[in-house]
């Protein structure tokens, strides 16, 4: 009798398996958007969560960037006279590890790509919701960012510059000049809950209010991008503001 009771107690104390962590350690775990119902409210509410840090999310956000911006760095036309005028914002994004330039372990700010904000989203919200994805992408593009292993991962920082420039970074570029970084770069901070709560557009391939594209394909990643579709309607637009001429040849169609 004692043996059977002991066996039952052991079985009841079996530990629950820990849930698998998503986002590869860069945050952005869980679904990009989910619907939550609470006892206090019978209505459903869309909760926008950070996008996952993986290849699928990179493809989706890259698609979103192309669809929102048509590969421009600012809206074209006149908001007062053009019926098809669409407002959006774009920012250049940078990542560094090892702290500021006074630290011997600092990598400096490496240019990684561009993010955009559309509809109810802001640059601040776009950076917050894509931070994990940008870090994940950055360490695949720049091995320098992970030179110190785990210490590098915990010291990763996200920065941005507004307004952006047409220039696209390449693998041979060094970090941003310290004087330029001091003059123009801002370190990204987490958007407030009030700002994030304004984003109600579901994050899908066909409909999103923010996006991200790296300046070139991360190592081991080949993206059959849909940017060519976004460029079809762009042939008559001003070449001075287009990103098309700056796209890298090493990105495969």
NORZIBEL-V469922 format. One record per pair of residues at least 12 apart in sequence whose ideal C-beta (glycine too) atoms are under 10 Angstrom apart, sorted by the first residue. I is the first residue (numbers start at 1). J is the second residue. Records with the same first field share a line. If there is no record, write none. Layout:
BEGIN
I->J + J
END
This chain:
BEGIN
22->52 + 53 + 54 + 132
23->50 + 51 + 52 + 53 + 54 + 57 + 132 + 133 + 135 + 136
24->52 + 53 + 54 + 132 + 133 + 135 + 136 + 139
25->53 + 132 + 135 + 136 + 150 + 153 + 154
26->50 + 52 + 53 + 54 + 131 + 132 + 133 + 134 + 135 + 136 + 137 + 138 + 139 + 153 + 156
27->50 + 51 + 52 + 53 + 128 + 131 + 132 + 133 + 135 + 136
28->49 + 50 + 51 + 52 + 53 + 54 + 57 + 129 + 130 + 131 + 132 + 133 + 134 + 135 + 136
29->49 + 50 + 52 + 53 + 132
30->47 + 49 + 50 + 51 + 52
31->47 + 49 + 51 + 52 + 203
32->48 + 49 + 50 + 51 + 52 + 57 + 60 + 61 + 129 + 202 + 203 + 204 + 208
33->46 + 47 + 48 + 49 + 51 + 199 + 200 + 201 + 202 + 203 + 204 + 208
34->46 + 47 + 48 + 49 + 202
35->47 + 202
45->197 + 200
46->199 + 200 + 201 + 202 + 203
47->196 + 197 + 199
48->120 + 121 + 125 + 128 + 129 + 196 + 197 + 198 + 199 + 200 + 201 + 202 + 203 + 209 + 210
49->129 + 196 + 203
50->128 + 129 + 130 + 131 + 132 + 133 + 196 + 203
51->64 + 129 + 130 + 131 + 132 + 133 + 134 + 136 + 203 + 208 + 210 + 211 + 212
52->132 + 133 + 136
53->130 + 131 + 132 + 133 + 134 + 135 + 136 + 137 + 139
54->132 + 133 + 136 + 137
55->136 + 137 + 140 + 218 + 220 + 221 + 222 + 223
57->130 + 132 + 133 + 136 + 137 + 203 + 212
58->130 + 133 + 134 + 136 + 137 + 140 + 212 + 213 + 214 + 217 + 218 + 221 + 223
59->205 + 221 + 223 + 224 + 225 + 226
60->133 + 203 + 204 + 205 + 208 + 211 + 212
61->113 + 115 + 116 + 126 + 129 + 130 + 133 + 134 + 137 + 203 + 205 + 208 + 210 + 211 + 212 + 213 + 214
62->113 + 137 + 211 + 212 + 213 + 214 + 217 + 223 + 225 + 226 + 227 + 251
63->204 + 205 + 206 + 208 + 211 + 213 + 223 + 225 + 226 + 227 + 229 + 230
64->116 + 118 + 130 + 203 + 204 + 205 + 206 + 207 + 208 + 209 + 210 + 211 + 212 + 213
65->88 + 90 + 113 + 114 + 115 + 116 + 118 + 126 + 208 + 210 + 211 + 212 + 213 + 214 + 225 + 227 + 230 + 243
66->116 + 211 + 213 + 225 + 226 + 227 + 228 + 229 + 230 + 231 + 243
67->116 + 118 + 205 + 206 + 207 + 208 + 211 + 226 + 227 + 229 + 230
68->86 + 88 + 89 + 90 + 116 + 117 + 118 + 119 + 121 + 208 + 209 + 210 + 211 + 230
69->86 + 88 + 89 + 90 + 114 + 116 + 118 + 211 + 213 + 230 + 243
70->86 + 88 + 227 + 229 + 230 + 231 + 232 + 233 + 234 + 237 + 242 + 243 + 244
71->114 + 213 + 227 + 228 + 230 + 231 + 234 + 237 + 241 + 242 + 243 + 244 + 245 + 246 + 247
72->86 + 88 + 90 + 116 + 166 + 230 + 234 + 237 + 238 + 241 + 242 + 243 + 244
73->88 + 89 + 90 + 91 + 92 + 114 + 116 + 163 + 164 + 165 + 166 + 167 + 241 + 242 + 243 + 246
74->87 + 88 + 89 + 90 + 163 + 164 + 241
75->87 + 88 + 89 + 90 + 241
76->234 + 237 + 238 + 241 + 242
77->237
86->118 + 119
87->117 + 118 + 119
88->116 + 117 + 118 + 119 + 121 + 209 + 210 + 211
89->115 + 116 + 117 + 118 + 121 + 122 + 123 + 126 + 162 + 163 + 164 + 210
90->114 + 115 + 116 + 117 + 118 + 123 + 126 + 162 + 163 + 164 + 165 + 211 + 213 + 243
91->113 + 114 + 115 + 116 + 117 + 123 + 124 + 126 + 127 + 159 + 160 + 161 + 162 + 163 + 164 + 186 + 188
92->111 + 112 + 113 + 114 + 115 + 159 + 160 + 161 + 162 + 163 + 164 + 165 + 167 + 168 + 169 + 176 + 184 + 185 + 215
93->109 + 110 + 111 + 112 + 113 + 114 + 115 + 123 + 126 + 127 + 130 + 131 + 134 + 137 + 138 + 158 + 159 + 160 + 161 + 164 + 185 + 188 + 212 + 213 + 214 + 215
94->108 + 109 + 110 + 111 + 112 + 113 + 134 + 138 + 157 + 158 + 159 + 160 + 161 + 169 + 175 + 176 + 181 + 185 + 186 + 187 + 188
95->107 + 109 + 110 + 111 + 112 + 113 + 131 + 134 + 135 + 137 + 138 + 139 + 141 + 142 + 145 + 156 + 157 + 158 + 159 + 175 + 188
96->108 + 109 + 110 + 138 + 142 + 144 + 145 + 152 + 155 + 156 + 157 + 158 + 159 + 175 + 176 + 181 + 185 + 187
97->110 + 135 + 138 + 139 + 142 + 144 + 145 + 146 + 147 + 148 + 151 + 152 + 153 + 154 + 155 + 156 + 157
98->144 + 145 + 147 + 148 + 151 + 152 + 155 + 156 + 157
99->155 + 157
100->157 + 178 + 181 + 182 + 187
101->175 + 178 + 181 + 182
103->155
105->147 + 148 + 151 + 152 + 155
106->155 + 157 + 175 + 178
107->142 + 144 + 145 + 146 + 147 + 148 + 152 + 155 + 156 + 157 + 175
108->144 + 174 + 175 + 176 + 177 + 178 + 181
109->157 + 158 + 159 + 160 + 161 + 175 + 176 + 177 + 178 + 180 + 181 + 185 + 187
110->138 + 141 + 142 + 144 + 145 + 159 + 169 + 173 + 174 + 175 + 176 + 215
111->138 + 141 + 142 + 159 + 161 + 165 + 167 + 168 + 169 + 170 + 173 + 174 + 175 + 176 + 214 + 215
112->134 + 135 + 137 + 138 + 139 + 141 + 142 + 145 + 158 + 159 + 160 + 169 + 212 + 213 + 214 + 215 + 216 + 218
113->134 + 137 + 138 + 141 + 168 + 169 + 212 + 213 + 214 + 215 + 216 + 218
114->160 + 164 + 165 + 168 + 169 + 211 + 212 + 213 + 214 + 215 + 243
115->127 + 129 + 130 + 131 + 133 + 134 + 158 + 160 + 164 + 188 + 210 + 211 + 212 + 213
116->164 + 208 + 209 + 210 + 211 + 212 + 213
117->129 + 199 + 209 + 210 + 211
118->201 + 208 + 209 + 210 + 211
119->198 + 199 + 200 + 201 + 207 + 208 + 209 + 210
120->195 + 197 + 198 + 199 + 200 + 201 + 209 + 210
121->191 + 195 + 196 + 198 + 199 + 201 + 208 + 209 + 210 + 211
122->191 + 195 + 196 + 198 + 199 + 209 + 210
123->160 + 162 + 186 + 188 + 191 + 210
124->160 + 188 + 189 + 190 + 191 + 192 + 195 + 196
125->190 + 191 + 192 + 195 + 196 + 197 + 198 + 199 + 209 + 210
126->160 + 188 + 191 + 199 + 209 + 210 + 211 + 212
127->158 + 159 + 160 + 186 + 188 + 189 + 190 + 191 + 210 + 212
128->158 + 188 + 189 + 190 + 191 + 192 + 195 + 196 + 210
129->191 + 196 + 199 + 203 + 209 + 210 + 212
130->158 + 188 + 210 + 211 + 212
131->156 + 158 + 188 + 190 + 191 + 212
132->158
133->212 + 214
134->156 + 158 + 160 + 188 + 212 + 214
135->153 + 156 + 157 + 158
136->218
137->212 + 213 + 214 + 217 + 218 + 221
138->156 + 158 + 214 + 218
139->152 + 153 + 156 + 218 + 219
140->214 + 217 + 218 + 219 + 220 + 221
141->169 + 171 + 214 + 215 + 216 + 217 + 218 + 219 + 221
142->169 + 171 + 173 + 175 + 218 + 219
143->219
144->174 + 175
157->187 + 188
158->186 + 187 + 188 + 189
159->176 + 181 + 184 + 185 + 186 + 187 + 188
160->184 + 185 + 186 + 187 + 188
161->176 + 180 + 181 + 183 + 184 + 185 + 186
162->184 + 185 + 186
163->184
164->243
165->246
166->239 + 240 + 241 + 242 + 243 + 244 + 245 + 246
167->215 + 243 + 246
168->213 + 214 + 215 + 216 + 243 + 245 + 246 + 247 + 248 + 251
169->214 + 215 + 216 + 246 + 248
170->215 + 216 + 248 + 250
171->215 + 216 + 217 + 219 + 248 + 250
173->215
205->226
213->225 + 227 + 243 + 247 + 251
214->248 + 251
215->246 + 247 + 248 + 251
216->247 + 248 + 249 + 250 + 251
217->248 + 250 + 251 + 252
222->251 + 252
223->251 + 252 + 253
224->251 + 252 + 253
225->247 + 251 + 252 + 253
226->253
227->243 + 244 + 247 + 251 + 253
228->244 + 253
230->243 + 244
231->243 + 244 + 247
END
